Amino acid sequence: GEVAARVGKTPAQVSLNWVISKGAIPIPGASSTAQVRDNLGALGWRLSASDIALLDAAADELTFEFRGSGFQTADSKFVGYGFEKWRLD
């Protein structure tokens, strides 16, 4: 809610935009036209780096195994069925 209120978007839009900011393509469900419109509101704008960091930290603090829904920090990439660390030299 905090980020959504600050950027003037719904929590669903912020969630989808966060997934996009991680380089993934979300496939949201929708059972109504209103939900499709809400999902589309995740496009055409970007979360700030500080908002992304805030959401990453919130995901890391969850009491159940979440690991950012499989999203890793910028020093790793998904390869096959796992993550591989990398760095620029």
HELIX and SHEET records of a PDB file:
HELIX    1   1 GLU A    2  VAL A    7  1                                   6    
HELIX    2   2 PRO A   11  SER A   21  1                                  11    
HELIX    3   3 THR A   33  LEU A   40  1                                   8    
HELIX    4   4 ALA A   49  ASP A   60  1                                  12    
HELIX    5   5 ARG A   67  GLY A   70  5                                   4    
SHEET    1   A 2 SER A  76  VAL A  79  0                                        
SHEET    2   A 2 GLY A  82  LYS A  85 -1                                        
END                                                                             
